[in-house]
Amino acid sequence: MKRQIIFYTFVLALLALAVPSRMAAQQPSDERPMWAAGFQVGVGGMVPTSSLSDDLKACALFAGGLTGEWNNLRLKAGIAYAQPSFKNDNPYGVFDSQGP
């Protein structure tokens, strides 16, 4: 599993270096381009703090997003995904007549 994560991290890093993050229409150098587009990808970590660290473990975080710009209007859309595992078998503290 760790080898797969390292491999996909390496592939994403190569993609980020190989593809330009900002493509713009050809304009004279003294003007701002009328439109622009870009994307982002990333890998990081999620570390629960405070009382969350009692119930959740740290995990890897994967993120991606798109950016579009037209004149002075900039739109960004992004998403991040992480799936921590539970340390505590009963994180919500729910008990019934048989126990947790």
Secondary structure as a PSIPRED ss2 file (coil, helix, strand):
# PSIPRED VFORMAT (PSIPRED V4.0)

   1 M C   1.000  0.000  0.000
   2 K H   0.000  1.000  0.000
   3 R H   0.000  1.000  0.000
   4 Q H   0.000  1.000  0.000
   5 I H   0.000  1.000  0.000
   6 I H   0.000  1.000  0.000
   7 F H   0.000  1.000  0.000
   8 Y H   0.000  1.000  0.000
   9 T H   0.000  1.000  0.000
  10 F H   0.000  1.000  0.000
  11 V H   0.000  1.000  0.000
  12 L H   0.000  1.000  0.000
  13 A H   0.000  1.000  0.000
  14 L H   0.000  1.000  0.000
  15 L H   0.000  1.000  0.000
  16 A H   0.000  1.000  0.000
  17 L H   0.000  1.000  0.000
  18 A H   0.000  1.000  0.000
  19 V C   1.000  0.000  0.000
  20 P C   1.000  0.000  0.000
  21 S C   1.000  0.000  0.000
  22 R C   1.000  0.000  0.000
  23 M E   0.000  0.000  1.000
  24 A E   0.000  0.000  1.000
  25 A C   1.000  0.000  0.000
  26 Q C   1.000  0.000  0.000
  27 Q C   1.000  0.000  0.000
  28 P C   1.000  0.000  0.000
  29 S C   1.000  0.000  0.000
  30 D C   1.000  0.000  0.000
  31 E C   1.000  0.000  0.000
  32 R C   1.000  0.000  0.000
  33 P C   1.000  0.000  0.000
  34 M C   1.000  0.000  0.000
  35 W E   0.000  0.000  1.000
  36 A E   0.000  0.000  1.000
  37 A E   0.000  0.000  1.000
  38 G E   0.000  0.000  1.000
  39 F E   0.000  0.000  1.000
  40 Q E   0.000  0.000  1.000
  41 V E   0.000  0.000  1.000
  42 G E   0.000  0.000  1.000
  43 V E   0.000  0.000  1.000
  44 G E   0.000  0.000  1.000
  45 G E   0.000  0.000  1.000
  46 M E   0.000  0.000  1.000
  47 V C   1.000  0.000  0.000
  48 P C   1.000  0.000  0.000
  49 T C   1.000  0.000  0.000
  50 S H   0.000  1.000  0.000
  51 S H   0.000  1.000  0.000
  52 L H   0.000  1.000  0.000
  53 S H   0.000  1.000  0.000
  54 D H   0.000  1.000  0.000
  55 D C   1.000  0.000  0.000
  56 L E   0.000  0.000  1.000
  57 K C   1.000  0.000  0.000
  58 A C   1.000  0.000  0.000
  59 C E   0.000  0.000  1.000
  60 A E   0.000  0.000  1.000
  61 L E   0.000  0.000  1.000
  62 F E   0.000  0.000  1.000
  63 A E   0.000  0.000  1.000
  64 G E   0.000  0.000  1.000
  65 G E   0.000  0.000  1.000
  66 L E   0.000  0.000  1.000
  67 T E   0.000  0.000  1.000
  68 G E   0.000  0.000  1.000
  69 E E   0.000  0.000  1.000
  70 W E   0.000  0.000  1.000
  71 N C   1.000  0.000  0.000
  72 N C   1.000  0.000  0.000
  73 L E   0.000  0.000  1.000
  74 R E   0.000  0.000  1.000
  75 L E   0.000  0.000  1.000
  76 K E   0.000  0.000  1.000
  77 A E   0.000  0.000  1.000
  78 G E   0.000  0.000  1.000
  79 I E   0.000  0.000  1.000
  80 A E   0.000  0.000  1.000
  81 Y E   0.000  0.000  1.000
  82 A E   0.000  0.000  1.000
  83 Q C   1.000  0.000  0.000
  84 P C   1.000  0.000  0.000
  85 S C   1.000  0.000  0.000
  86 F E   0.000  0.000  1.000
  87 K C   1.000  0.000  0.000
  88 N C   1.000  0.000  0.000
  89 D C   1.000  0.000  0.000
  90 N C   1.000  0.000  0.000
  91 P C   1.000  0.000  0.000
  92 Y C   1.000  0.000  0.000
  93 G C   1.000  0.000  0.000
  94 V C   1.000  0.000  0.000
  95 F C   1.000  0.000  0.000
  96 D E   0.000  0.000  1.000
  97 S C   1.000  0.000  0.000
  98 Q C   1.000  0.000  0.000
  99 G E   0.000  0.000  1.000
 100 P C   1.000  0.000  0.000
